[in-house]
Amino acid sequence: MTITASPGDRVELPEGAALPDTRFANEDLLPVPVARRTWTTYNFTALWIGMAHNIPSWTLASGLVALGMDWKQAVLTIALANVIVLVPMLLTGHAGPRYGIPFPVLARASFGLRGANLPALVRAAVACAWFGIQTWIGGQGIFVLLGKIIGGGWADVGRIGGYPWTMWLCFAAFWALELAIIYRGMDTLRRFENWAAPFVLVGAVVLLVWIAVKAGGLGPLLDQPSKLGWGADFWPVFFPSLMGMIGFWSTLSLNIPDFTRFGAGQRAQIWGQTLGLPTTMTFFALLSVLVTSGSQAVYGAPIWNPVDLAAKTDNVFGLVFALVTVLIATISVNIAANVVSPAYDLSNLAPKYINFRTGALITGVVGVVIFPWKLIETPEFYIFTWLGVVGGLLGTVAGILIADYWIIRRTVLDLADLYTPGGRYWYTAGWNWRAVAAFAVGGLLAIGGSHSKPGEGPFPADGMIPFLKPLADYGWAVGLGSALVLYTALMYPLLRRTVRRDAAPV
């Protein structure tokens, strides 16, 4: 199969090219033609604004306040985390505009055509869990706010699994709405994000104004002291919290090519992500901690869930506005961050039978059966256990992808061979044992020492593997760094030959 290069060093398959082996390709996995790579800087910025402005990212910052930080410490932690995670985001995103390929196809270069299913399914499993978490939070928001509007009879009904059946109704309705939107495709998502982003931002500002008025000005919001200080009590909370904040977007640092493959060029994805991710997450974090500090000043205790806080108003218009904001905010992040990726990942597993829409439906089903309401019961479980473990595991995959694409390949891929059994990415029966070994060792180092305080998580207090416990608080960095170094070392004997072959004209 021949391929062509376009201006701006963008590579594509020729128009009308025969579909490669259906075991490894379908229309959703093939490179996006250059003519359809049209997303601009604004589209990427709006995508990130829409994804960053949501209830779980709000609870990241407010959860840090609930753990004892003041507003300055919480904003610093989140700002630093998002500057750090932006780096792998841009590095892995580079392949999108250049080759038009999604994450699971990019992973074939390092893991092999069959081996790519390993990181793809790990990423898909995390995304399915996130989809369930976001959908539960969105359904919960609808339930709480409708209860305030309709009255006490809304929640005073029979219970199923410990929750009112009306809560399950909201959950199911929200689930169906999300899948209906993504079923219409990526262009519908782009248009939705373009107008959802500013709307959600306005909603967050309105909530800040409301709590500031009730608190008597911004002063009480800024005066809430840190319970940790800046000494010995702060750092044991700061570092695992930093890894947790990085872990929040470590998912997207892998599958960002799923979006950048539609980019008009590198400038669009680089500037769009740089303007969209760290700035909006930091600003949203500032809004969150100020509002949470305000709730502590007004109600005597920090209320870290914005839905619970909004429900304290008796103004019907305010409740309706909060309800619409919750709907739009949750849909905008959940579809983009947690449905697009597993839809592609599951399609990569069996391209002949699973397309993008089928993958999205499977994601929706799995997101329900993992009991997402259990993953966000407390700030400790949410930040330290869920985000910490996820970040460590996915950081390992990111290290391998970055090492392969930037160090081994020098950003040069054979596009046709990414779909061709027996080609240069076939390795041994479709698996690159070096990538699997780096993933196993990096993952063990990153999460092997995972630990929980008694009663606050599923891990033993001394860590699953006690001598690895000191590494657990730095899981994402340990996973990324160790996997990157080990994969590069294992591939070094093939380095010169690989570079020489991949440098052939495309």
C-alpha positions as CSV (number, residue, x, y, z in Angstrom):
1,M,0.0,0.0,0.0
2,T,1.3,3.4,-0.9
3,I,0.9,6.5,1.2
4,T,1.3,10.2,0.4
5,A,2.7,13.2,2.3
6,S,0.9,16.6,2.3
7,P,2.1,20.1,3.0
8,G,3.0,20.5,6.7
9,D,4.4,17.0,6.9
10,R,1.0,15.4,7.2
11,V,0.8,11.8,6.0
12,E,-2.3,10.0,4.7
13,L,-3.4,7.0,2.7
14,P,-4.3,7.8,-0.9
15,E,-7.9,8.5,-1.6
16,G,-9.8,5.3,-2.6
17,A,-7.1,3.0,-1.2
18,A,-8.3,-0.5,-0.4
19,L,-9.2,-1.2,3.2
20,P,-6.4,-3.1,4.9
21,D,-6.8,-6.4,6.6
22,T,-10.1,-6.2,8.4
23,R,-8.6,-8.0,11.4
24,F,-6.7,-4.7,12.1
25,A,-8.7,-1.9,10.4
26,N,-12.1,-0.5,9.9
27,E,-13.3,2.9,8.8
28,D,-13.0,4.3,12.3
29,L,-9.4,3.2,12.8
30,L,-8.1,4.3,9.4
31,P,-6.2,7.6,9.2
32,V,-8.3,10.7,8.9
33,P,-7.8,12.2,5.4
34,V,-5.9,15.4,5.4
35,A,-9.0,17.2,4.0
36,R,-10.9,16.3,7.1
37,R,-8.3,17.4,9.6
38,T,-9.9,20.7,10.2
39,W,-10.0,21.3,14.0
40,T,-8.5,24.7,14.8
41,T,-6.9,26.1,18.0
42,Y,-10.3,27.3,19.1
43,N,-11.8,23.8,18.7
44,F,-9.1,22.3,20.9
45,T,-9.3,25.1,23.5
46,A,-13.1,24.7,23.6
47,L,-12.7,21.0,24.0
48,W,-10.5,21.4,27.0
49,I,-12.7,24.1,28.5
50,G,-15.7,21.8,28.1
51,M,-13.8,18.9,29.7
52,A,-12.2,20.8,32.5
53,H,-15.4,22.5,33.7
54,N,-17.2,19.6,35.3
55,I,-18.2,18.3,38.6
56,P,-15.4,15.8,39.2
57,S,-12.7,18.4,38.4
58,W,-14.5,20.8,40.7
59,T,-14.4,18.2,43.4
60,L,-10.7,17.7,42.9
61,A,-10.0,21.2,44.2
62,S,-12.7,21.3,46.8
63,G,-11.6,17.8,47.9
64,L,-8.2,19.3,48.6
65,V,-9.8,21.9,50.8
66,A,-11.7,19.2,52.6
67,L,-8.4,17.4,53.2
68,G,-7.1,20.5,55.0
69,M,-5.4,22.7,52.4
70,D,-6.2,26.4,52.1
71,W,-7.1,27.9,48.7
72,K,-3.6,28.8,47.8
73,Q,-2.2,25.3,48.4
74,A,-5.1,23.7,46.5
75,V,-4.7,26.0,43.5
76,L,-0.9,25.6,43.5
77,T,-1.2,21.8,43.5
78,I,-3.7,21.7,40.6
79,A,-1.8,24.3,38.5
80,L,1.5,22.4,38.9
81,A,-0.1,19.1,38.1
82,N,-1.7,20.4,34.9
83,V,1.5,22.0,33.7
84,I,3.3,18.7,34.2
85,V,0.6,16.5,32.5
86,L,0.5,18.9,29.5
87,V,4.0,17.7,28.5
88,P,3.1,14.1,27.7
89,M,-0.2,15.4,26.3
90,L,1.6,17.4,23.6
91,L,4.2,14.7,23.0
92,T,1.6,11.9,22.3
93,G,-0.7,14.3,20.6
94,H,1.9,15.1,17.9
95,A,1.1,11.9,16.0
96,G,-2.5,12.9,15.5
97,P,-2.3,15.8,13.1
98,R,0.7,14.2,11.4
99,Y,-0.7,10.7,10.7
100,G,-4.4,11.0,11.5
101,I,-4.4,7.9,13.7
102,P,-6.1,7.2,17.0
103,F,-4.4,6.1,20.2
104,P,-4.7,2.3,19.7
105,V,-3.2,2.5,16.2
106,L,-0.3,4.6,17.6
107,A,0.3,2.0,20.3
108,R,0.8,-0.6,17.6
109,A,4.2,0.9,16.8
110,S,5.5,0.1,20.3
111,F,3.4,-2.9,21.5
112,G,2.7,-4.6,18.1
113,L,-0.4,-4.9,16.1
114,R,-1.9,-7.4,18.5
115,G,0.0,-6.2,21.6
116,A,-1.6,-2.8,21.3
117,N,-4.8,-4.3,22.6
118,L,-3.1,-4.5,26.1
119,P,-2.7,-0.7,26.6
120,A,-5.9,-0.1,24.7
121,L,-8.0,-2.3,27.0
122,V,-6.3,-0.9,30.1
123,R,-7.2,2.6,28.9
124,A,-10.7,1.5,27.9
125,A,-11.4,-0.1,31.3
126,V,-10.4,3.2,33.1
127,A,-12.5,5.2,30.7
128,C,-15.5,2.9,31.3
129,A,-15.1,3.4,35.0
130,W,-14.9,7.2,34.5
131,F,-17.9,7.2,32.3
132,G,-19.9,5.5,35.1
133,I,-18.6,7.9,37.7
134,Q,-19.5,10.9,35.6
135,T,-22.9,9.5,34.7
136,W,-23.7,8.8,38.3
137,I,-22.6,12.3,39.3
138,G,-24.7,13.8,36.6
139,G,-27.7,11.7,37.5
140,Q,-27.2,12.5,41.1
141,G,-27.2,16.2,40.3
142,I,-30.4,16.0,38.3
143,F,-32.0,14.0,41.2
144,V,-31.0,16.5,43.9
145,L,-32.0,19.6,41.9
146,L,-35.3,18.1,40.6
147,G,-36.1,17.2,44.2
148,K,-35.7,20.8,45.3
149,I,-37.9,21.9,42.4
150,I,-40.6,19.2,42.7
151,G,-40.7,18.8,46.4
152,G,-40.3,16.1,49.1
153,G,-42.3,13.5,47.3
154,W,-39.6,13.2,44.7
155,A,-37.1,11.5,47.0
156,D,-39.6,10.0,49.5
157,V,-40.2,6.8,47.4
158,G,-39.3,3.2,47.4
159,R,-35.6,2.3,47.4
160,I,-33.5,0.0,45.2
161,G,-30.0,-0.8,46.3
162,G,-30.1,1.8,49.0
163,Y,-31.2,4.7,46.6
164,P,-34.6,6.0,45.7
165,W,-35.9,4.6,42.4
166,T,-36.2,8.2,41.2
167,M,-32.4,8.4,41.6
168,W,-32.0,5.4,39.3
169,L,-34.4,6.9,36.8
170,C,-32.3,10.1,36.6
171,F,-29.1,8.0,36.2
172,A,-30.7,5.9,33.4
173,A,-32.1,9.0,31.6
174,F,-28.8,10.8,31.7
175,W,-27.0,7.6,30.5
176,A,-29.3,7.4,27.5
177,L,-28.9,11.1,26.6
178,E,-25.1,10.8,26.5
179,L,-25.1,7.8,24.3
180,A,-27.6,9.5,21.9
181,I,-25.3,12.4,21.4
182,I,-22.1,10.4,20.8
183,Y,-24.0,8.1,18.4
184,R,-24.1,11.1,16.0
185,G,-20.4,11.1,15.7
186,M,-17.3,13.3,16.3
187,D,-18.5,16.3,14.4
188,T,-21.5,16.6,16.7
189,L,-19.2,16.4,19.7
190,R,-17.1,19.3,18.2
191,R,-20.1,21.5,17.8
192,F,-21.5,20.7,21.2
193,E,-18.1,21.5,22.9
194,N,-17.9,24.9,21.1
195,W,-21.0,26.3,22.9
196,A,-21.0,24.2,26.0
197,A,-17.6,25.5,27.2
198,P,-18.5,29.1,27.8
199,F,-21.9,28.2,29.2
200,V,-20.4,26.1,32.0
201,L,-17.9,28.7,32.8
202,V,-20.7,31.3,33.3
203,G,-22.4,28.8,35.6
204,A,-19.3,28.4,37.8
205,V,-18.9,32.2,38.1
206,V,-22.6,32.5,39.1
207,L,-22.1,30.0,41.9
208,L,-19.1,32.0,43.1
209,V,-21.0,35.3,43.1
210,W,-23.9,33.6,45.0
211,I,-21.7,32.2,47.8
212,A,-19.7,35.4,48.0
213,V,-22.9,37.4,48.6
214,K,-24.0,34.9,51.3
215,A,-20.6,35.1,52.9
216,G,-20.6,38.9,52.9
217,G,-17.9,39.4,50.3
218,L,-14.7,37.6,49.1
219,G,-12.9,38.2,52.4
220,P,-14.3,35.2,54.2
221,L,-13.6,33.0,51.2
222,L,-9.9,33.9,51.2
223,D,-9.5,33.9,55.0
224,Q,-10.1,30.2,55.6
225,P,-6.8,28.9,57.1
226,S,-4.9,25.8,56.1
227,K,-5.2,22.9,58.6
228,L,-1.9,21.5,57.3
229,G,0.4,24.6,57.2
230,W,3.5,24.5,55.0
231,G,5.5,22.1,57.2
232,A,5.7,18.4,58.1
233,D,1.9,18.0,57.8
234,F,1.6,19.5,54.3
235,W,4.1,17.4,52.2
236,P,2.7,13.9,53.0
237,V,-0.7,15.2,51.6
238,F,0.8,17.3,48.8
239,F,2.7,14.7,46.9
240,P,0.1,12.0,46.6
241,S,-2.5,14.8,45.9
242,L,-0.2,16.1,43.1
243,M,0.0,12.6,41.6
244,G,-3.8,12.3,41.9
245,M,-4.3,15.6,40.1
246,I,-2.0,14.4,37.3
247,G,-3.8,11.1,37.3
248,F,-7.1,12.9,36.6
249,W,-5.9,13.7,33.0
250,S,-3.4,10.9,32.6
251,T,-6.1,9.1,30.7
252,L,-6.2,11.9,28.1
253,S,-2.3,12.0,27.9
254,L,-2.6,8.6,26.3
255,N,-5.6,8.9,23.9
256,I,-5.3,12.6,23.0
257,P,-4.4,11.4,19.4
258,D,-8.1,10.4,19.2
259,F,-8.8,14.1,19.0
260,T,-5.7,15.6,17.6
261,R,-6.0,13.3,14.5
262,F,-8.7,15.8,13.4
263,G,-6.3,18.8,13.9
264,A,-5.5,21.2,11.1
265,G,-1.8,21.0,12.1
266,Q,0.6,20.9,15.0
267,R,0.1,24.6,15.8
268,A,-3.6,24.0,16.3
269,Q,-3.1,21.1,18.8
270,I,-0.2,22.7,20.6
271,W,-1.7,26.1,21.2
272,G,-5.2,24.7,21.7
273,Q,-4.1,22.4,24.4
274,T,-1.7,24.8,26.0
275,L,-4.3,27.5,26.2
276,G,-7.1,25.1,27.1
277,L,-5.7,22.7,29.8
278,P,-3.5,24.3,32.4
279,T,-5.2,27.7,32.3
280,T,-8.8,26.6,32.5
281,M,-8.1,23.9,35.1
282,T,-6.3,26.4,37.3
283,F,-9.0,29.0,36.9
284,F,-11.7,26.4,37.6
285,A,-9.8,25.2,40.6
286,L,-9.6,28.7,41.9
287,L,-13.4,29.1,41.5
288,S,-13.9,25.7,43.2
289,V,-11.7,26.4,46.3
290,L,-13.2,29.9,46.7
291,V,-16.7,28.5,46.7
292,T,-15.8,25.6,49.0
293,S,-14.1,28.0,51.4
294,G,-17.2,30.2,51.2
295,S,-19.4,27.3,52.1
296,Q,-17.2,26.7,55.1
297,A,-17.6,30.3,56.1
298,V,-21.4,30.2,55.6
299,Y,-22.4,26.7,56.7
300,G,-19.6,25.9,59.1
301,A,-18.2,23.0,57.1
302,P,-16.8,22.7,53.6
303,I,-19.3,21.4,51.0
304,W,-17.1,19.9,48.3
305,N,-20.0,18.8,46.0
306,P,-21.3,21.8,44.0
307,V,-24.7,20.0,43.5
308,D,-25.2,19.8,47.2
309,L,-24.2,23.4,47.6
310,A,-26.5,24.6,44.7
311,A,-29.4,22.7,46.3
312,K,-29.2,24.9,49.3
313,T,-30.8,27.8,47.4
314,D,-34.6,28.1,47.4
315,N,-34.7,30.2,44.2
316,V,-36.5,28.2,41.5
317,F,-34.7,30.0,38.7
318,G,-31.3,29.4,40.3
319,L,-32.1,25.7,40.7
320,V,-33.2,25.3,37.1
321,F,-30.0,27.2,35.9
322,A,-27.9,24.9,38.2
323,L,-29.7,21.8,36.8
324,V,-29.0,22.8,33.1
325,T,-25.4,23.7,34.0
326,V,-24.8,20.3,35.6
327,L,-26.3,18.6,32.6
328,I,-24.1,20.4,30.1
329,A,-21.0,20.3,32.1
330,T,-21.2,16.5,32.7
331,I,-22.1,15.6,29.2
332,S,-19.3,17.8,27.7
333,V,-16.6,16.0,29.6
334,N,-18.0,12.5,29.8
335,I,-18.6,12.1,26.1
336,A,-15.3,13.6,25.1
337,A,-13.0,12.1,27.7
338,N,-14.7,8.8,28.5
339,V,-16.6,7.5,25.5
340,V,-14.5,8.5,22.5
341,S,-11.4,6.6,23.8
342,P,-12.9,3.2,24.7
343,A,-15.0,3.3,21.5
344,Y,-11.8,3.4,19.5
345,D,-10.0,1.0,21.9
346,L,-12.8,-1.6,21.7
347,S,-13.0,-1.2,18.0
348,N,-9.2,-2.0,17.8
349,L,-9.9,-5.2,19.7
350,A,-12.2,-6.6,16.9
351,P,-12.4,-4.1,14.0
352,K,-14.5,-6.5,11.9
353,Y,-17.3,-6.6,14.5
354,I,-17.0,-3.5,16.6
355,N,-17.2,0.0,15.1
356,F,-17.1,3.3,16.9
357,R,-20.8,3.3,17.8
358,T,-20.8,-0.3,19.0
359,G,-17.8,0.5,21.2
360,A,-19.6,3.5,22.7
361,L,-22.6,1.3,23.6
362,I,-20.3,-1.3,25.2
363,T,-18.6,1.5,27.2
364,G,-22.0,2.6,28.5
365,V,-22.9,-0.8,29.7
366,V,-19.6,-1.5,31.4
367,G,-19.7,1.9,33.0
368,V,-22.9,0.9,34.9
369,V,-21.8,-2.6,36.0
370,I,-18.6,-1.4,37.8
371,F,-20.7,0.3,40.6
372,P,-19.3,3.8,40.0
373,W,-21.0,5.2,43.1
374,K,-18.5,3.3,45.3
375,L,-15.5,5.0,43.7
376,I,-16.4,8.5,44.9
377,E,-17.7,7.9,48.4
378,T,-14.9,10.0,50.1
379,P,-12.3,12.5,49.0
380,E,-9.6,10.1,50.3
381,F,-10.8,7.2,48.3
382,Y,-11.4,9.3,45.2
383,I,-8.1,11.2,45.2
384,F,-5.6,8.8,46.8
385,T,-6.9,5.4,45.8
386,W,-8.8,5.8,42.5
387,L,-6.8,8.6,40.9
388,G,-3.5,7.5,42.3
389,V,-3.7,4.0,41.0
390,V,-5.1,5.0,37.6
391,G,-2.4,7.6,37.2
392,G,0.4,5.2,38.1
393,L,-0.8,2.6,35.6
394,L,-1.4,4.9,32.7
395,G,1.8,6.8,33.3
396,T,3.6,3.6,32.5
397,V,1.9,3.4,29.1
398,A,2.6,7.0,28.4
399,G,6.3,6.4,29.1
400,I,6.4,3.6,26.5
401,L,4.5,5.6,23.8
402,I,6.8,8.7,24.3
403,A,10.0,6.6,24.2
404,D,8.9,4.8,21.1
405,Y,7.6,7.7,19.1
406,W,10.2,10.3,20.1
407,I,13.4,8.4,20.9
408,I,13.2,5.2,18.9
409,R,11.2,6.4,15.8
410,R,12.1,10.1,15.9
411,T,8.4,10.8,15.0
412,V,8.7,8.8,11.7
413,L,6.2,6.0,11.3
414,D,5.3,3.7,8.4
415,L,1.6,4.4,8.2
416,A,0.7,1.4,6.0
417,D,2.6,-1.1,8.3
418,L,0.5,0.0,11.3
419,Y,-2.3,-1.9,9.6
420,T,-0.3,-4.7,8.0
421,P,0.4,-8.2,9.6
422,G,4.0,-9.2,9.0
423,G,5.2,-5.6,8.7
424,R,7.8,-3.8,10.8
425,Y,5.4,-3.5,13.8
426,W,4.5,-7.2,13.8
427,Y,7.4,-8.1,16.1
428,T,6.7,-11.7,17.4
429,A,3.2,-12.9,16.3
430,G,2.0,-9.3,16.7
431,W,3.5,-8.7,20.1
432,N,6.5,-6.6,21.2
433,W,7.7,-8.4,24.4
434,R,9.9,-5.4,25.2
435,A,6.9,-3.1,25.6
436,V,5.0,-5.7,27.6
437,A,8.0,-6.1,29.9
438,A,8.4,-2.3,30.4
439,F,4.7,-2.1,31.1
440,A,4.8,-4.9,33.7
441,V,7.9,-3.6,35.5
442,G,6.8,0.1,35.4
443,G,3.3,-0.8,36.5
444,L,4.6,-2.9,39.4
445,L,6.9,0.0,40.6
446,A,4.1,2.5,40.2
447,I,1.3,0.8,42.0
448,G,2.8,-2.2,43.8
449,G,3.2,-0.2,47.0
450,S,-0.4,1.2,47.0
451,H,-1.6,1.7,50.5
452,S,-4.6,3.0,52.4
453,K,-5.4,4.3,55.8
454,P,-7.4,1.8,57.8
455,G,-11.0,2.1,56.7
456,E,-10.3,4.5,53.9
457,G,-9.4,2.2,51.0
458,P,-8.9,-1.3,49.7
459,F,-5.2,-1.6,50.2
460,P,-3.2,-2.7,53.4
461,A,-1.7,0.1,55.4
462,D,1.8,-1.1,54.8
463,G,1.2,-1.4,51.1
464,M,0.5,-4.4,48.8
465,I,4.3,-4.8,48.5
466,P,5.7,-3.1,51.6
467,F,9.2,-2.2,50.3
468,L,7.5,-0.4,47.3
469,K,5.3,1.7,49.5
470,P,7.6,4.8,49.3
471,L,7.1,4.9,45.6
472,A,3.3,4.8,45.7
473,D,2.9,8.5,46.5
474,Y,4.7,9.3,43.2
475,G,3.0,6.6,41.1
476,W,2.5,8.5,37.8
477,A,6.1,9.9,37.7
478,V,7.5,6.5,38.7
479,G,5.5,4.6,36.1
480,L,6.3,7.0,33.3
481,G,10.0,7.4,34.1
482,S,10.8,3.7,34.7
483,A,8.8,2.5,31.7
484,L,10.4,5.1,29.4
485,V,14.0,4.2,30.5
486,L,13.4,0.4,30.5
487,Y,11.7,0.4,27.1
488,T,14.5,2.5,25.6
489,A,17.1,0.2,27.0
490,L,15.4,-2.9,25.7
491,M,14.9,-1.4,22.3
492,Y,18.5,0.0,22.1
493,P,19.9,-3.1,20.3
494,L,17.4,-2.4,17.5
495,L,17.6,1.4,17.7
496,R,20.0,2.0,14.7
497,R,18.3,-0.5,12.5
498,T,14.8,0.8,13.4
499,V,15.8,4.5,12.8
500,R,17.4,3.5,9.5
501,R,14.4,1.6,8.2
502,D,11.8,4.2,9.5
503,A,13.8,7.0,7.9
504,A,13.0,5.6,4.4
505,P,10.9,7.9,2.3
506,V,7.2,7.7,2.9
